[in-house]
Amino acid sequence: DALPKPIGITIDYLRSGRPVDTYGRAVITKQGRRVATVHAEAWQDDRSRLIAAAHGHFLLKPADEPAGK
């Protein structure tokens, strides 16, 4: 299976990360035939205090396109 190709990604660095465990979550907020929109968040000790947030658009391979293309 071909991986989606990034069209555009924006990252907002909201505060400094520390040398502790970092957690993340990504959600597909919209998916069409050709493009998927994704939102991601990263946090450390407190999930309500994000250290970064990202928003991206990805080009999807059409279902009827051969895998080698």
N, C-alpha and C positions, 0 to 999 in steps of 0.2 A: 504494500500500500504506500502511495506517495504521501509525504507529509505536506500539510498546508504551507503555502508560501506567504511570508509576511508582506503585507502591503504597506502598513504603517503602524508604528508602535510609539506611544508616548508614555514616559515614566515620570512620575512626580515623586521626588525624594522629599519626604515630609519632615523627617528628623534623623539624627545620627543613629546608626546602629551600633550596638555594643558587642563585645566578644562573648555573647551568650547564644543559646538556641534561638533560631529564627524560624517562624512558621509562615505559611502562605496558603492562599486559597484563590482559585481561578474559576470563573463562571462564564459559560457561553451565554451572552445576553441576547443574541439574535443570530440565527443561522438561516441563510437563504440557500439557493441552489449553488451559487458561486462564491459567496463571501460569508465569513463568520466573524462576529464581533465578540471580543472577550474582554472581561474586566478582571483584574487580579489585585490582590492586596497582600502586604507582608507586615508582620508584627513580631514583637518579641514577648515580653512578660504579660502585657495587657492588650487584648485584641482590640479594644476601643482606641488604643494609641498606635495608629499605623505608622510604620517607618517609611513605607513606600506604597504607591498605588500605580497601576498601569492600565492602559486602555489600548487595545490593538485590533486591527482588521487583518484577516487572513484569507487568501485566495484558496478555494477548495478545488480539488480535481473533480470534474463532473463524473457522475456514476457511470455514464456510458462511454467514457474515454478509456482506452487501453492503458494498462499500468506502465508500459514503457514510454509513454509520451510525457 
